[in-house]
Amino acid sequence: MPPYGEFIFGHEYAGDIVAVGRTVDEFQIGDRVVVEAHMGCRRCENCIRGLYTACLNYGNRKRGHRANGFTTNGGLAEYAVNHVNTLYRIPDGVSYEEATVVMTSGSPLFGLENAGVAYMRTNRPQDALAPLERAQRINPNDPIANYNLGLANLALDKYETAIYYLSQSLRIRPNYPDALVQRGFAYQKLGKADSASADYERILSQSEGAISDKMRAEVRRLVAALPGR
Ligand SMILES: [Zn+2]
């Protein structure tokens, strides 16, 4: 970390674009944007793995890392520099303050989702329910939040509830193969072979490359095991 006071604070902020870089055509001057304060170098091992807040080039501006408000000037400065990939356009009707809170709530949401997934991975679906339900309530249109909650309910043999959440996931992402296979499995558990078959066939009808060979083989096995096949 840089010495206290070296840079101007502020890592949760929104504002107007007043200048753009030479190659930037995603945004225009005057656009209202909210920012993610952190930009990893995108070249170290951690960044490549998506763990950019643990960038191994932390504080090295020459290598592209920025943590605005910590290693560079942040939101309380009159102007702050942000990489184009850290900007999100604010819809009309959403204030700067609201947009900032939405961006900030991403951290607890990430925590809730990951706590739920961690419980699932350690074979504790009962404990996964509470964080996943909260994540889903915060973000009811997130296909992953709905998928994970469906998965937890499936693991607890709550098939109807599992189907409900998996269907929410599929409403948003219709050909999501993982959600289709799990919902098919839940239908199968309820003895609804036709519905199960329909979901499995929806996976198999996807083009080569859209799903893995492993998934295709697994689904073929499930289809073959359906009663009456
Ligand atoms: Zn990095």
py3Dmol code that shows the C-alpha trace and the ligand (Angstrom):
import py3Dmol

protein = """\
ATOM      1  CA  MET A   1       0.000   0.000   0.000  1.00  0.00           C
ATOM      2  CA  PRO A   2       1.190   3.565  -0.657  1.00  0.00           C
ATOM      3  CA  PRO A   3       1.804   5.869   2.319  1.00  0.00           C
ATOM      4  CA  TYR A   4      -1.364   7.367   3.789  1.00  0.00           C
ATOM      5  CA  GLY A   5      -2.334  10.598   2.058  1.00  0.00           C
ATOM      6  CA  GLU A   6      -0.326  10.060  -1.082  1.00  0.00           C
ATOM      7  CA  PHE A   7      -3.455   9.775  -3.223  1.00  0.00           C
ATOM      8  CA  ILE A   8      -6.917  11.310  -3.059  1.00  0.00           C
ATOM      9  CA  PHE A   9      -9.518   8.970  -1.519  1.00  0.00           C
ATOM     10  CA  GLY A  10     -12.679   7.575  -3.016  1.00  0.00           C
ATOM     11  CA  HIS A  11     -13.209   4.114  -4.397  1.00  0.00           C
ATOM     12  CA  GLU A  12     -17.022   4.079  -4.609  1.00  0.00           C
ATOM     13  CA  TYR A  13     -18.100   6.758  -7.019  1.00  0.00           C
ATOM     14  CA  ALA A  14     -19.940   7.754 -10.163  1.00  0.00           C
ATOM     15  CA  GLY A  15     -19.680  10.700 -12.499  1.00  0.00           C
ATOM     16  CA  ASP A  16     -19.628  12.038 -16.024  1.00  0.00           C
ATOM     17  CA  ILE A  17     -17.130  11.211 -18.731  1.00  0.00           C
ATOM     18  CA  VAL A  18     -15.192  14.357 -19.612  1.00  0.00           C
ATOM     19  CA  ALA A  19     -12.498  12.812 -21.800  1.00  0.00           C
ATOM     20  CA  VAL A  20     -11.833   9.488 -23.466  1.00  0.00           C
ATOM     21  CA  GLY A  21      -8.642   7.701 -24.463  1.00  0.00           C
ATOM     22  CA  ARG A  22      -7.541   7.577 -28.102  1.00  0.00           C
ATOM     23  CA  THR A  23      -8.948   4.111 -28.774  1.00  0.00           C
ATOM     24  CA  VAL A  24     -12.105   4.324 -26.667  1.00  0.00           C
ATOM     25  CA  ASP A  25     -15.331   4.206 -28.665  1.00  0.00           C
ATOM     26  CA  GLU A  26     -17.502   2.450 -26.067  1.00  0.00           C
ATOM     27  CA  PHE A  27     -18.278   5.710 -24.263  1.00  0.00           C
ATOM     28  CA  GLN A  28     -18.769   9.319 -25.201  1.00  0.00           C
ATOM     29  CA  ILE A  29     -18.173  12.589 -23.419  1.00  0.00           C
ATOM     30  CA  GLY A  30     -21.210  13.316 -21.263  1.00  0.00           C
ATOM     31  CA  ASP A  31     -22.077   9.677 -20.538  1.00  0.00           C
ATOM     32  CA  ARG A  32     -23.048   9.049 -16.917  1.00  0.00           C
ATOM     33  CA  VAL A  33     -21.059   6.143 -15.499  1.00  0.00           C
ATOM     34  CA  VAL A  34     -20.431   4.290 -12.286  1.00  0.00           C
ATOM     35  CA  VAL A  35     -17.019   2.759 -11.724  1.00  0.00           C
ATOM     36  CA  GLU A  36     -15.330  -0.281 -10.366  1.00  0.00           C
ATOM     37  CA  ALA A  37     -12.327   1.213  -8.622  1.00  0.00           C
ATOM     38  CA  HIS A  38     -10.035  -1.719  -9.209  1.00  0.00           C
ATOM     39  CA  MET A  39      -8.299  -2.696 -12.433  1.00  0.00           C
ATOM     40  CA  GLY A  40      -5.796  -5.544 -12.393  1.00  0.00           C
ATOM     41  CA  CYS A  41      -2.775  -5.698 -14.681  1.00  0.00           C
ATOM     42  CA  ARG A  42      -4.404  -8.526 -16.697  1.00  0.00           C
ATOM     43  CA  ARG A  43      -0.967 -10.104 -17.204  1.00  0.00           C
ATOM     44  CA  CYS A  44      -0.068 -11.734 -13.874  1.00  0.00           C
ATOM     45  CA  GLU A  45      -1.155 -15.221 -12.869  1.00  0.00           C
ATOM     46  CA  ASN A  46      -3.799 -13.987 -10.426  1.00  0.00           C
ATOM     47  CA  CYS A  47      -5.356 -11.604 -12.963  1.00  0.00           C
ATOM     48  CA  ILE A  48      -5.462 -14.311 -15.610  1.00  0.00           C
ATOM     49  CA  ARG A  49      -7.321 -16.504 -13.106  1.00  0.00           C
ATOM     50  CA  GLY A  50      -9.803 -13.667 -12.476  1.00  0.00           C
ATOM     51  CA  LEU A  51      -8.454 -12.820  -9.008  1.00  0.00           C
ATOM     52  CA  TYR A  52      -7.572  -9.301 -10.040  1.00  0.00           C
ATOM     53  CA  THR A  53      -7.983  -7.743  -6.586  1.00  0.00           C
ATOM     54  CA  ALA A  54      -4.975  -9.886  -5.626  1.00  0.00           C
ATOM     55  CA  CYS A  55      -2.999  -8.614  -8.642  1.00  0.00           C
ATOM     56  CA  LEU A  56       0.677  -9.493  -8.301  1.00  0.00           C
ATOM     57  CA  ASN A  57       1.493  -6.091  -9.841  1.00  0.00           C
ATOM     58  CA  TYR A  58      -0.545  -4.253  -7.201  1.00  0.00           C
ATOM     59  CA  GLY A  59       0.363  -0.560  -7.252  1.00  0.00           C
ATOM     60  CA  ASN A  60       2.399  -0.863 -10.445  1.00  0.00           C
ATOM     61  CA  ARG A  61       0.739   1.647 -12.728  1.00  0.00           C
ATOM     62  CA  LYS A  62       3.208   1.018 -15.548  1.00  0.00           C
ATOM     63  CA  ARG A  63       1.955  -2.545 -15.692  1.00  0.00           C
ATOM     64  CA  GLY A  64      -1.655  -1.396 -15.822  1.00  0.00           C
ATOM     65  CA  HIS A  65      -2.771  -1.932 -12.242  1.00  0.00           C
ATOM     66  CA  ARG A  66      -4.969   0.757 -10.701  1.00  0.00           C
ATOM     67  CA  ALA A  67      -6.830   0.818  -7.402  1.00  0.00           C
ATOM     68  CA  ASN A  68      -8.385   4.257  -7.535  1.00  0.00           C
ATOM     69  CA  GLY A  69      -8.391   5.944  -4.149  1.00  0.00           C
ATOM     70  CA  PHE A  70      -5.548   3.684  -2.961  1.00  0.00           C
ATOM     71  CA  THR A  71      -2.731   3.628  -5.505  1.00  0.00           C
ATOM     72  CA  THR A  72      -4.073   6.363  -7.790  1.00  0.00           C
ATOM     73  CA  ASN A  73      -6.390   9.329  -7.285  1.00  0.00           C
ATOM     74  CA  GLY A  74      -9.976   8.297  -6.590  1.00  0.00           C
ATOM     75  CA  GLY A  75     -13.510   9.620  -6.501  1.00  0.00           C
ATOM     76  CA  LEU A  76     -12.942  12.644  -4.273  1.00  0.00           C
ATOM     77  CA  ALA A  77     -10.541  14.066  -6.835  1.00  0.00           C
ATOM     78  CA  GLU A  78     -12.072  16.416  -9.371  1.00  0.00           C
ATOM     79  CA  TYR A  79     -11.097  14.002 -12.140  1.00  0.00           C
ATOM     80  CA  ALA A  80     -10.205  10.336 -11.957  1.00  0.00           C
ATOM     81  CA  VAL A  81      -8.814   8.066 -14.646  1.00  0.00           C
ATOM     82  CA  ASN A  82     -10.603   4.749 -15.170  1.00  0.00           C
ATOM     83  CA  HIS A  83      -9.889   1.914 -17.549  1.00  0.00           C
ATOM     84  CA  VAL A  84     -12.762   1.461 -19.989  1.00  0.00           C
ATOM     85  CA  ASN A  85     -13.451  -2.024 -18.606  1.00  0.00           C
ATOM     86  CA  THR A  86     -14.211  -0.589 -15.172  1.00  0.00           C
ATOM     87  CA  LEU A  87     -17.033   1.692 -16.348  1.00  0.00           C
ATOM     88  CA  TYR A  88     -20.754   0.939 -16.404  1.00  0.00           C
ATOM     89  CA  ARG A  89     -23.301   3.240 -18.010  1.00  0.00           C
ATOM     90  CA  ILE A  90     -25.962   4.450 -15.566  1.00  0.00           C
ATOM     91  CA  PRO A  91     -29.502   4.007 -16.901  1.00  0.00           C
ATOM     92  CA  ASP A  92     -31.793   7.049 -17.021  1.00  0.00           C
ATOM     93  CA  GLY A  93     -33.788   7.260 -13.832  1.00  0.00           C
ATOM     94  CA  VAL A  94     -30.954   5.945 -11.663  1.00  0.00           C
ATOM     95  CA  SER A  95     -29.080   8.598  -9.704  1.00  0.00           C
ATOM     96  CA  TYR A  96     -25.308   8.724  -9.194  1.00  0.00           C
ATOM     97  CA  GLU A  97     -25.860   7.840  -5.532  1.00  0.00           C
ATOM     98  CA  GLU A  98     -28.075   4.855  -6.323  1.00  0.00           C
ATOM     99  CA  ALA A  99     -25.658   3.577  -8.958  1.00  0.00           C
ATOM    100  CA  THR A 100     -22.801   3.784  -6.461  1.00  0.00           C
ATOM    101  CA  VAL A 101     -24.749   1.757  -3.907  1.00  0.00           C
ATOM    102  CA  VAL A 102     -25.639  -0.862  -6.534  1.00  0.00           C
ATOM    103  CA  MET A 103     -21.976  -1.195  -7.480  1.00  0.00           C
ATOM    104  CA  THR A 104     -20.963  -1.439  -3.827  1.00  0.00           C
ATOM    105  CA  SER A 105     -23.559  -4.121  -3.096  1.00  0.00           C
ATOM    106  CA  GLY A 106     -21.728  -6.335  -5.574  1.00  0.00           C
ATOM    107  CA  SER A 107     -19.206  -7.278  -2.876  1.00  0.00           C
ATOM    108  CA  PRO A 108     -21.703  -8.730  -0.337  1.00  0.00           C
ATOM    109  CA  LEU A 109     -23.609 -10.374  -3.191  1.00  0.00           C
ATOM    110  CA  PHE A 110     -20.383 -12.023  -4.337  1.00  0.00           C
ATOM    111  CA  GLY A 111     -19.780 -13.125  -0.730  1.00  0.00           C
ATOM    112  CA  LEU A 112     -23.259 -14.629  -0.364  1.00  0.00           C
ATOM    113  CA  GLU A 113     -23.034 -16.510  -3.640  1.00  0.00           C
ATOM    114  CA  ASN A 114     -19.586 -17.841  -2.828  1.00  0.00           C
ATOM    115  CA  ALA A 115     -20.558 -18.846   0.710  1.00  0.00           C
ATOM    116  CA  GLY A 116     -23.444 -20.825  -0.781  1.00  0.00           C
ATOM    117  CA  VAL A 117     -21.227 -22.469  -3.381  1.00  0.00           C
ATOM    118  CA  ALA A 118     -18.601 -23.270  -0.725  1.00  0.00           C
ATOM    119  CA  TYR A 119     -21.249 -25.002   1.412  1.00  0.00           C
ATOM    120  CA  MET A 120     -22.371 -26.980  -1.612  1.00  0.00           C
ATOM    121  CA  ARG A 121     -18.814 -28.053  -2.391  1.00  0.00           C
ATOM    122  CA  THR A 122     -18.320 -29.228   1.184  1.00  0.00           C
ATOM    123  CA  ASN A 123     -21.511 -31.226   0.969  1.00  0.00           C
ATOM    124  CA  ARG A 124     -23.603 -28.972   3.223  1.00  0.00           C
ATOM    125  CA  PRO A 125     -26.589 -28.032   1.036  1.00  0.00           C
ATOM    126  CA  GLN A 126     -28.712 -27.251   4.107  1.00  0.00           C
ATOM    127  CA  ASP A 127     -26.271 -24.478   5.072  1.00  0.00           C
ATOM    128  CA  ALA A 128     -26.081 -23.275   1.472  1.00  0.00           C
ATOM    129  CA  LEU A 129     -29.769 -22.387   1.365  1.00  0.00           C
ATOM    130  CA  ALA A 130     -29.712 -19.205   3.474  1.00  0.00           C
ATOM    131  CA  PRO A 131     -26.903 -17.361   1.634  1.00  0.00           C
ATOM    132  CA  LEU A 132     -28.144 -18.523  -1.768  1.00  0.00           C
ATOM    133  CA  GLU A 133     -31.718 -17.437  -1.024  1.00  0.00           C
ATOM    134  CA  ARG A 134     -30.451 -13.998  -0.020  1.00  0.00           C
ATOM    135  CA  ALA A 135     -28.323 -13.736  -3.151  1.00  0.00           C
ATOM    136  CA  GLN A 136     -31.287 -14.733  -5.293  1.00  0.00           C
ATOM    137  CA  ARG A 137     -33.543 -12.169  -3.575  1.00  0.00           C
ATOM    138  CA  ILE A 138     -30.981  -9.431  -4.186  1.00  0.00           C
ATOM    139  CA  ASN A 139     -30.581 -10.452  -7.807  1.00  0.00           C
ATOM    140  CA  PRO A 140     -33.673 -12.419  -8.929  1.00  0.00           C
ATOM    141  CA  ASN A 141     -32.704 -12.145 -12.597  1.00  0.00           C
ATOM    142  CA  ASP A 142     -29.274 -13.683 -12.159  1.00  0.00           C
ATOM    143  CA  PRO A 143     -29.185 -17.072 -13.922  1.00  0.00           C
ATOM    144  CA  ILE A 144     -26.307 -18.272 -11.741  1.00  0.00           C
ATOM    145  CA  ALA A 145     -27.972 -17.324  -8.424  1.00  0.00           C
ATOM    146  CA  ASN A 146     -31.123 -19.156  -9.489  1.00  0.00           C
ATOM    147  CA  TYR A 147     -29.129 -22.110 -10.751  1.00  0.00           C
ATOM    148  CA  ASN A 148     -27.177 -22.491  -7.507  1.00  0.00           C
ATOM    149  CA  LEU A 149     -30.343 -22.260  -5.431  1.00  0.00           C
ATOM    150  CA  GLY A 150     -31.960 -24.884  -7.652  1.00  0.00           C
ATOM    151  CA  LEU A 151     -28.931 -27.102  -7.168  1.00  0.00           C
ATOM    152  CA  ALA A 152     -29.059 -26.758  -3.364  1.00  0.00           C
ATOM    153  CA  ASN A 153     -32.742 -27.674  -3.313  1.00  0.00           C
ATOM    154  CA  LEU A 154     -32.071 -30.628  -5.576  1.00  0.00           C
ATOM    155  CA  ALA A 155     -29.386 -31.842  -3.183  1.00  0.00           C
ATOM    156  CA  LEU A 156     -31.990 -31.660  -0.383  1.00  0.00           C
ATOM    157  CA  ASP A 157     -34.495 -33.678  -2.455  1.00  0.00           C
ATOM    158  CA  LYS A 158     -36.775 -30.622  -2.748  1.00  0.00           C
ATOM    159  CA  TYR A 159     -37.531 -31.312  -6.374  1.00  0.00           C
ATOM    160  CA  GLU A 160     -40.485 -28.943  -6.916  1.00  0.00           C
ATOM    161  CA  THR A 161     -38.527 -26.023  -5.463  1.00  0.00           C
ATOM    162  CA  ALA A 162     -35.461 -27.024  -7.455  1.00  0.00           C
ATOM    163  CA  ILE A 163     -37.520 -27.010 -10.649  1.00  0.00           C
ATOM    164  CA  TYR A 164     -38.867 -23.564  -9.781  1.00  0.00           C
ATOM    165  CA  TYR A 165     -35.414 -21.976  -9.432  1.00  0.00           C
ATOM    166  CA  LEU A 166     -33.888 -23.855 -12.349  1.00  0.00           C
ATOM    167  CA  SER A 167     -36.801 -22.645 -14.478  1.00  0.00           C
ATOM    168  CA  GLN A 168     -36.034 -19.067 -13.367  1.00  0.00           C
ATOM    169  CA  SER A 169     -32.461 -19.588 -14.479  1.00  0.00           C
ATOM    170  CA  LEU A 170     -33.632 -20.964 -17.838  1.00  0.00           C
ATOM    171  CA  ARG A 171     -36.090 -18.103 -18.309  1.00  0.00           C
ATOM    172  CA  ILE A 172     -33.097 -15.778 -18.327  1.00  0.00           C
ATOM    173  CA  ARG A 173     -30.630 -18.072 -20.103  1.00  0.00           C
ATOM    174  CA  PRO A 174     -32.787 -20.509 -22.122  1.00  0.00           C
ATOM    175  CA  ASN A 175     -30.108 -22.946 -23.308  1.00  0.00           C
ATOM    176  CA  TYR A 176     -28.051 -23.038 -20.120  1.00  0.00           C
ATOM    177  CA  PRO A 177     -27.030 -26.714 -20.272  1.00  0.00           C
ATOM    178  CA  ASP A 178     -26.204 -27.154 -16.576  1.00  0.00           C
ATOM    179  CA  ALA A 179     -29.626 -25.849 -15.561  1.00  0.00           C
ATOM    180  CA  LEU A 180     -31.327 -28.034 -18.170  1.00  0.00           C
ATOM    181  CA  VAL A 181     -29.599 -31.205 -17.023  1.00  0.00           C
ATOM    182  CA  GLN A 182     -30.366 -30.541 -13.364  1.00  0.00           C
ATOM    183  CA  ARG A 183     -34.004 -29.675 -14.060  1.00  0.00           C
ATOM    184  CA  GLY A 184     -34.322 -32.801 -16.195  1.00  0.00           C
ATOM    185  CA  PHE A 185     -32.943 -34.793 -13.303  1.00  0.00           C
ATOM    186  CA  ALA A 186     -35.435 -33.184 -10.874  1.00  0.00           C
ATOM    187  CA  TYR A 187     -38.324 -34.021 -13.240  1.00  0.00           C
ATOM    188  CA  GLN A 188     -37.016 -37.566 -13.437  1.00  0.00           C
ATOM    189  CA  LYS A 189     -37.027 -37.831  -9.647  1.00  0.00           C
ATOM    190  CA  LEU A 190     -40.682 -36.748  -9.671  1.00  0.00           C
ATOM    191  CA  GLY A 191     -41.473 -39.449 -12.219  1.00  0.00           C
ATOM    192  CA  LYS A 192     -42.078 -36.892 -14.994  1.00  0.00           C
ATOM    193  CA  ALA A 193     -40.109 -38.712 -17.666  1.00  0.00           C
ATOM    194  CA  ASP A 194     -41.562 -36.688 -20.558  1.00  0.00           C
ATOM    195  CA  SER A 195     -40.506 -33.368 -19.040  1.00  0.00           C
ATOM    196  CA  ALA A 196     -37.101 -34.825 -18.180  1.00  0.00           C
ATOM    197  CA  SER A 197     -36.694 -36.100 -21.720  1.00  0.00           C
ATOM    198  CA  ALA A 198     -37.651 -32.698 -23.157  1.00  0.00           C
ATOM    199  CA  ASP A 199     -34.916 -30.983 -21.113  1.00  0.00           C
ATOM    200  CA  TYR A 200     -32.314 -33.574 -22.020  1.00  0.00           C
ATOM    201  CA  GLU A 201     -33.217 -33.327 -25.708  1.00  0.00           C
ATOM    202  CA  ARG A 202     -32.897 -29.542 -25.512  1.00  0.00           C
ATOM    203  CA  ILE A 203     -29.291 -30.048 -24.451  1.00  0.00           C
ATOM    204  CA  LEU A 204     -28.526 -32.631 -27.120  1.00  0.00           C
ATOM    205  CA  SER A 205     -30.047 -30.427 -29.842  1.00  0.00           C
ATOM    206  CA  GLN A 206     -27.435 -27.735 -29.175  1.00  0.00           C
ATOM    207  CA  SER A 207     -24.694 -27.408 -31.736  1.00  0.00           C
ATOM    208  CA  GLU A 208     -21.312 -29.109 -31.546  1.00  0.00           C
ATOM    209  CA  GLY A 209     -19.050 -27.058 -29.349  1.00  0.00           C
ATOM    210  CA  ALA A 210     -21.920 -25.395 -27.445  1.00  0.00           C
ATOM    211  CA  ILE A 211     -21.706 -28.146 -24.849  1.00  0.00           C
ATOM    212  CA  SER A 212     -18.796 -30.355 -23.849  1.00  0.00           C
ATOM    213  CA  ASP A 213     -18.427 -33.923 -25.069  1.00  0.00           C
ATOM    214  CA  LYS A 214     -18.515 -35.000 -21.433  1.00  0.00           C
ATOM    215  CA  MET A 215     -21.883 -33.290 -20.921  1.00  0.00           C
ATOM    216  CA  ARG A 216     -23.247 -34.798 -24.148  1.00  0.00           C
ATOM    217  CA  ALA A 217     -22.217 -38.299 -23.078  1.00  0.00           C
ATOM    218  CA  GLU A 218     -23.677 -37.802 -19.600  1.00  0.00           C
ATOM    219  CA  VAL A 219     -27.009 -36.599 -20.998  1.00  0.00           C
ATOM    220  CA  ARG A 220     -27.166 -39.507 -23.478  1.00  0.00           C
ATOM    221  CA  ARG A 221     -26.692 -41.848 -20.525  1.00  0.00           C
ATOM    222  CA  LEU A 222     -29.528 -40.113 -18.628  1.00  0.00           C
ATOM    223  CA  VAL A 223     -31.829 -40.343 -21.671  1.00  0.00           C
ATOM    224  CA  ALA A 224     -31.052 -44.040 -22.095  1.00  0.00           C
ATOM    225  CA  ALA A 225     -31.903 -44.649 -18.425  1.00  0.00           C
ATOM    226  CA  LEU A 226     -35.342 -42.997 -18.635  1.00  0.00           C
ATOM    227  CA  PRO A 227     -38.192 -45.466 -18.174  1.00  0.00           C
ATOM    228  CA  GLY A 228     -39.682 -46.713 -21.448  1.00  0.00           C
ATOM    229  CA  ARG A 229     -36.519 -45.870 -23.460  1.00  0.00           C
TER     230      ARG A 229
END
"""
ligand_1 = """\
1
ZN
Zn -2.334 -8.661 -12.171
"""
view = py3Dmol.view(width=600, height=400)
view.addModel(protein, "pdb")
view.setStyle({"model": 0}, {"cartoon": {"style": "trace"}})
view.addModel(ligand_1, "xyz")
view.setStyle({"model": 1}, {"stick": {}})
view.zoomTo()
view.show()
